[in-house]
Amino acid sequence: MSAHRAQMDLACSLPRAIAAAANWQAAAQSMSSAMHLAIMATSLSFRQEAAQ
């Protein structure tokens, strides 16, 4: 079970207001992870370009 799935399962068991906050946090974490991957890929691309 992924961490995201576990977090969503927990969010479903919480009251609506708390679940909304948990869902927002999960989305923010997902966006943050995607942004870090994009930064790493861009950085590697520039390093390869500079090495050529």
Backbone torsions as a table, in degrees:
resi	resn	phi	psi	omega
1	MET	NA	130.4	-179.6
2	SER	-73.9	159.0	178.5
3	ALA	-63.0	-37.4	179.5
4	HIS	-64.4	-43.9	179.8
5	ARG	-63.0	-43.3	178.7
6	ALA	-62.1	-40.1	179.0
7	GLN	-65.5	-40.6	179.0
8	MET	-67.1	-38.7	177.1
9	ASP	-62.1	-41.6	177.8
10	LEU	-64.8	-41.9	-179.4
11	ALA	-60.5	-35.2	-179.3
12	CYS	-67.7	-22.6	-178.1
13	SER	-91.4	-2.9	-178.0
14	LEU	-95.9	160.3	174.1
15	PRO	-57.7	157.6	-173.4
16	ARG	-55.1	-44.5	-177.8
17	ALA	-63.7	-41.7	179.7
18	ILE	-71.7	-37.3	178.5
19	ALA	-62.8	-38.8	178.5
20	ALA	-62.3	-42.1	178.4
21	ALA	-65.8	-40.0	179.0
22	ALA	-65.9	-39.6	177.6
23	ASN	-64.5	-41.4	178.5
24	TRP	-61.9	-43.6	-179.2
25	GLN	-63.9	-41.3	179.2
26	ALA	-63.3	-41.4	178.2
27	ALA	-65.4	-41.5	178.8
28	ALA	-63.3	-40.5	178.9
29	GLN	-64.8	-40.7	179.0
30	SER	-63.6	-44.4	178.6
31	MET	-64.2	-38.6	179.1
32	SER	-63.5	-43.8	178.6
33	SER	-61.9	-43.4	179.1
34	ALA	-63.1	-40.4	179.7
35	MET	-64.6	-41.8	178.7
36	HIS	-63.2	-40.8	177.4
37	LEU	-62.9	-41.4	178.7
38	ALA	-64.0	-41.6	178.7
39	ILE	-63.0	-43.3	-180.0
40	MET	-64.1	-42.9	-179.6
41	ALA	-64.5	-41.4	178.5
42	THR	-64.2	-42.7	179.7
43	SER	-62.2	-44.1	178.8
44	LEU	-64.3	-38.3	179.6
45	SER	-62.6	-45.3	178.4
46	PHE	-65.2	-36.6	178.9
47	ARG	-66.5	-41.6	178.4
48	GLN	-63.9	-41.3	-179.9
49	GLU	-64.4	-41.0	-180.0
50	ALA	-68.7	-31.6	-179.2
51	ALA	-72.7	-19.5	-176.6
52	GLN	-83.1	NA	NA
